[in-house]
Amino acid sequence: MSPNERRSAGLLVFRTTGECGLEVLIGHMGGPFWAGRESAAWSIPKGEYGPGEEAAAAARREFEEEFGHPAPDGAWVALGESRQSGGKIVTVWAVEADLDPAAAVLGTFTMEWPRGSGVQREFPEIDRFAWCTPEVAAERLVKGQRVFVDRLRDLVTGRCGPSANDGS
């Protein structure tokens, strides 16, 4: 990892429903910029890390900061990396769990708002979580994170076997 390279790591929680149905847990980004927006305003719980931290440890830390509870137990499945439009490299894992979005204890950040006012205000990093189908997540997630839902869907579909894919 070069010192100038920006990296983030995250954890995509998922659950299966019915006959190989899939839902992912994503969060609506907090703060004034995202207020009132739905399309491309949601994120996988993730955050930046530096050269002294392992990506998986950062994913675990960021999940706990944003959801307010430790990352769920279970086998983590690597969903790989993706370079975002701004150049940041994001690494994501998936873990199967059934969490209650209403149980989230939202982490916060402080920023000057309104800009130029000198007033510091606190906002939630993520202001709410929700379970979404991959189709809904494709509309809600920021563009650069949609690839991880596609990769997860491919893995879950493969786990269901060929009969789930061909309708037989």
LOTOR-433794 format. One record per atom (N, C-alpha, C): residue in one letter; x, y, z. Coordinates in steps of 0.1 Angstrom, whole numbers, plus 2048, in hexadecimal, padded with zeros to 3 digits. Last residue first. Example, Ala and Ser with C-alpha at 12.3 -4.5 7.8 and 13.67 -1.06 7.14 Angstrom:
<sites>
s8807EA847
s8897F5847
s88180084F
a8847C784E
a87B7D384E
a8847DF84E
</sites>
This chain:
<sites>
s697706779
s6936F8779
s6916F3787
g6A2720777
g69371E779
g68E710779
d6BC724777
d6B672176A
d6A771E76B
n6C5729791
n6C8732787
n6C073077A
a6BF7147A1
a6BA7217A5
a6BC72B79A
s6CE6FF795
s6BF6FF794
s6B970C798
p6E970379C
p6E470678F
p6D570778E
g6ED7127BD
g6ED7077B4
g6E770B7A7
c6F17247D2
c6E471E7D1
c6E37137C6
r70A72E7CE
r7087257D9
r6FB71E7D9
g70673F7B9
g70E7337B6
g70C7297C2
t6F97537C6
t6F274C7BC
t6F973F7B9
v70D75C7D7
v7017567DD
v6FA74E7D2
l7207667C3
l72475C7CD
l7177557D3
d71077A7B6
d71676F7AF
d71A7637B8
r70B78B7CC
r7007847C5
r7057787BD
l7257947D0
l71F78C7DA
l7137847D4
r7297A37B9
r7327987BC
r72C78E7C6
d7157B67BC
d7157AD7B0
d71D7A17B3
v71E7C37D2
v7117BC7D3
v7107B27C7
f7367CE7C8
f7367C47D3
f7297BD7D4
v72D7E17B5
v7347D57B0
v7357CA7BB
r7247F77C3
r71A7ED7BD
r7217E07B9
q73680A7C9
q7347FF7D3
q72B7F47CD
g73681F7B7
g7428177B8
g74180B7C2
k71C82C7BB
k71F8247AF
k72B81A7B1
v70C8287DA
v7158307D1
v71A8267C6
l6EC8167DB
l6FB8177DE
l7018217D4
r6D28167CF
r6D581E7DB
r6E48207DD
e6D18057B9
e6CC8137B8
e6D181C7C3
a6DB7EE7C4
a6E27F37B8
a6DD8027B5
a6C97E87D8
a6D67ED7DC
a6DE7F37D0
v6B47DF7C9
v6B27EB7D0
v6C07F17D4
e6C17C77C0
e6BB7D07B6
e6BA7DE7BD
p6C77B97D7
p6D27BE7CF
p6CD7C87C5
t6B17C67F1
t6B47BC7E7
t6C07C17DF
c6BB7D1811
c6B67D4804
c6B97C87FB
w6B77DE832
w6B97D282A
w6B37D581C
a6C67FC83E
a6BB7F4839
a6BF7E8832
f6CF816855
f6D280A84E
f6C5803849
r6D7839858
r6CD82E85A
r6D3822851
d6EC84A857
d6E084E85F
d6D5844860
i70E84885D
i703842856
i6F784585E
e71985C86C
e720858860
e716851857
p704877879
p707869878
p70F86686B
f714896883
f70B88F87A
f70E88087B
e7198B4894
e71B8A6894
e7108A088B
r7288D388B
r71C8CB88F
r7208BD88D
q7378F3891
q7398E4890
q72D8DD894
v737911880
v72F90988A
v7328FA887
g74292086D
g74A91E879
g743916883
s736923854
s72F929860
s73892986C
g74091683F
g744924840
g73E92A84D
r72490183B
r732904837
r735913839
p70E8FF858
p71190084A
p720904847
w7298EA862
w71C8EB85B
w7138F6860
e7468D8865
e7408E6865
e7348E685C
m7418B8875
m7458C186A
m7408CE86C
t746898884
t7448A6886
t7498AE87A
f734879884
f740881881
f73C890883
t72985A895
t727868890
t73586E88B
g71683B893
g722843896
g72185088F
l6F882E8A0
l6FF835895
l70B83D899
v6F08108A6
v6F481B8AE
v6FD8238A6
a6D67FB89A
a6E3802897
a6E480E8A1
a6BE7EE89C
a6C77ED8A7
a6D47F58A6
a6B27F0884
a6AD7F988E
a6B67F989B
p6BC7DB875
p6C17E9872
p6BD7F387D
d6C67BE883
d6BB7C7883
d6C07D5880
l6D67A486F
l6D77AF879
l6CA7B7878
d6E0787867
d6D378D867
d6D2798872
a6FB77F851
a6F678185F
a6E878885D
e718777840
e70A775841
e70577684F
v72E78F832
v72C78583D
v71C78483E
a74779A81B
a73979881F
a73878D82A
w75F7B4817
w75C7A681A
w74D7A681C
v7717CA802
v7657C7809
v7647B880B
t7857E77FB
t7857D87FD
t7797D5806
v78B8017E5
v7827FC7F0
v7837ED7F0
i7A081B7DE
i79E80D7DC
i7968087E8
k79A83A7CF
k79B8327DB
k7998247D8
g7948487B7
g7A18427B9
g7A38397C5
g77B8527B3
g78585B7B9
g7938557BB
s76E83A7AB
s7708457A1
s77A84F7A6
q77F81E7BA
q7748277B9
q7788337AF
r7887FE7B4
r78D80B7B4
r7828157B1
s7827E27C8
s77D7EA7BD
s7837F87BF
e7887C07D3
e78B7CF7D3
e7847D57C7
g7767A57E3
g7817AB7DB
g7817BA7DD
l7667987F4
l76079C7E7
l76A7A47DF
a76B77C809
a771788802
a76A78B7F5
v757775823
v759771816
v75F77E80F
w75976A844
w75A77583B
w75E77082D
a744757859
a74F75784F
a74E763846
g73B767878
g73875F86C
g744760863
d72D78288B
d73577688A
d73276F87D
p72B7A5881
p725797885
p72F78C883
a73D7BE891
a73A7B7885
a7357A9889
p72E7CF8AE
p7397C78A7
p7347C189A
h71B7ED8A8
h71C7E08AE
h7287D88A7
g719804899
g7188058A8
g7197F88AF
f71C80887F
f710801883
f70E802892
e73581787E
e72981C877
e71C81587B
e74780988F
e745818890
e73881C88A
e7457EF885
e7417F2892
e73F801895
f74E7F386B
f7417EE86D
f73C7F187B
e7697FC870
e75F80586A
e75180086C
r7747E487C
r7737F1883
r7697FA87E
r7727D2865
r76C7CF872
r76A7DC87B
a7827E0853
a7747DD850
a76C7DA85D
a79A7E0860
a7947ED85D
a7857EB85A
a7A07C5860
a79F7CC86D
a7977D986B
a7A37C1844
a7987BA84B
a7957C1859
a7BA7D183F
a7AD7D5839
a7A17CE841
e7CF7DB85A
e7CB7D1850
e7BD7D484B
e7E27F885D
e7D77F0861
e7D37E7856
g7F6809855
g7F9802861
g7ED7F9865
p7ED81883F
p7F780D83D
p7F9805849
g7CA81E847
g7D7822843
g7E0816842
y7A882083B
y7B281B844
y7C081E83F
e78682B839
e79482B835
e79D825840
g769815839
g77082183C
g77F820839
k746809839
k754809836
k75B81583A
p7287FC832
p73080183D
p73F7FE83A
i71F806811
i7237FB819
i72A800825
s70782180D
s71481B80D
s71580E815
w6F38387FB
w6F482E804
w702828803
a6ED8487E6
a6F084F7F2
a6F18457FE
a6E28417CD
a6F08437CE
a6F484A7DB
s6C384E7D7
s6CA8487CC
s6D984B7CD
e6BC8607EC
e6BB8517ED
e6C484A7E3
r6BE87E7FE
r6C28767F3
r6C08677F6
g6B988B816
g6AF88C80C
g6B28847FF
a6DB89081D
a6CD891822
a6C4892816
w6F5891814
w6ED885810
w6DE886815
f6FF8A881F
f7008A6811
f6F789B80C
p6FC8A783C
p6F38AF834
p6F48AD825
g6FD885849
g702892846
g6F989A83C
g70186283E
g6FC86D846
g70287A843
m6F7849827
m70185282C
m6FB85E833
h6E682C830
h6E5839829
h6EF843830
g6F480B82C
g6F1817834
g6F082482C
i6E97E9828
i6F07F5824
i6EC80182C
l6E87C8826
l6E67D282F
l6EF7DE82C
v6D77B580D
v6E37BA812
v6E07C681C
e6C8796804
e6C67A4808
e6D47A880E
l6BC77D7EE
l6C77837F4
l6C37927F8
g6AF75C7E9
g6AE76A7E8
g6B97707F0
c6AE7407E8
c6BA7477E4
c6B97567E2
e69073F7F0
e6987377E6
e6A373F7E1
g69275380E
g68B74A805
g6947427FC
t6B0765811
t6A2764814
t69C75B80A
t6CF76D822
t6C7766817
t6B976481B
r6E078B828
r6D877F82D
r6D177A821
f6FF79D82F
f6F4798826
f6EC78D82D
v7157B8833
v70D7AD839
v7027AA830
l7337C1829
l7267C0823
l71E7B582A
l74C7D5835
l7457C8837
l7377C9832
g76A7E5828
g75C7E482D
g7577D682E
a7847FD824
a7807EF826
a7727EF82C
s79881380F
s78D810819
s78A802819
r7B4827808
r7AD81A808
r7A281A813
r7C983A7F4
r7BD83A7FD
r7B682D7FC
e7EB83F7F1
e7E08377ED
e7D58367F8
n80284A7FB
n7F88537F5
n7EB84C7F1
p812835804
p80D83E80E
p802848808
s8078157F6
s80F8217F5
s80982B7FF
m8097F4800
m800800800
m80980C800
</sites>
